[in-house]
Structures are given as structure tokens and as C-alpha cells.
Amino acid sequence: MALTQEQRAEVIARLEAFCADRVPAHARAKVRLAFRINGSDVVLLEKRPRFRTNIWGDTEIAKFKYVAIRREWRLYCKYSDLKWHGYENLPASRTFEALLEEVDRDPTHIFWG
């Protein structure tokens, strides 16, 4: 089930602010943050120019999934197998913001390295 219009608007507002704040202005020619929303999935992306081109490539950083039947958000990370796995250090949350804060803090270094 897709996010409601309210949920979508909140997620977009929070992620736009997060992406703008996380990367300093002087570094935006080399790295940017973005996101995509598909149904109930929200994926945070890091964008960098590919070697010797003007084409920007995406690296998926974190995935947030809203489970409507449980009214909760779940956080996923990628391991070296490049598959999404449930993030074990934080249980599901009623708020998107709590999971985004965990990605920002990254206590396990799984999101930002």
C-alpha cells in the first residue's frame, strides 16, 4: 500500500531538509543526497559523478518501509551481498523521523561507512 498524501509530504519535507543539511555546500559538486519513493518504500541515495564523466551514479544508503497494517516504519540496510536486510539495532518505529535520526547517527557504521 502506498503512503498517504500526508505521510508522503512529511517524508519529502524531512528528507529534503536532511539531504540539504548533511552535505556542505562546498562539496555538492562531488556528492549529493537524494531519495526516491515507490509505494510504501523510501530509499535514501548518495549521488556521485562517475569517473571521468558528467553522469551521476546512485548508491543506495538506507531503505525505509511503512507497514500500514502495523502502523510502523521499518529500517533496512545493505550488506556486502548488496541485498536489503532488516536493521537490527533499532526496532520498528511509529515515526519516520526516529529511523532517519538513526541513519544520521549511524552507530554501527553500516550506512555511511
PEQUIMO-V648117 format. One record per backbone hydrogen bond with DSSP energy under -0.5 kcal/mol. CO is the residue of the C=O (numbers start at 0). NH is the residue of the N-H. If there is no record, write none. Layout:
BEGIN
((CO NH) (CO NH))
END
This chain:
BEGIN
((3 7) (4 8) (5 9) (6 10) (7 11) (8 12) (9 13) (10 14) (11 15) (12 16) (13 17) (14 18) (15 19) (16 20) (17 21) (18 22) (21 23) (23 26) (23 27) (24 27) (26 29) (26 30) (31 46) (33 44) (35 42) (37 40) (38 2) (39 65) (40 37) (41 43) (41 63) (42 35) (43 60) (43 61) (44 33) (45 58) (46 31) (47 56) (49 52) (54 49) (56 47) (58 45) (61 43) (62 75) (63 41) (64 66) (64 73) (65 67) (66 69) (66 70) (66 71) (71 66) (72 92) (73 64) (74 86) (75 62) (76 84) (78 81) (82 78) (84 76) (85 87) (86 89) (92 72) (94 98) (95 99) (96 100) (97 101) (98 102) (99 103) (100 104) (101 105) (105 108))
END
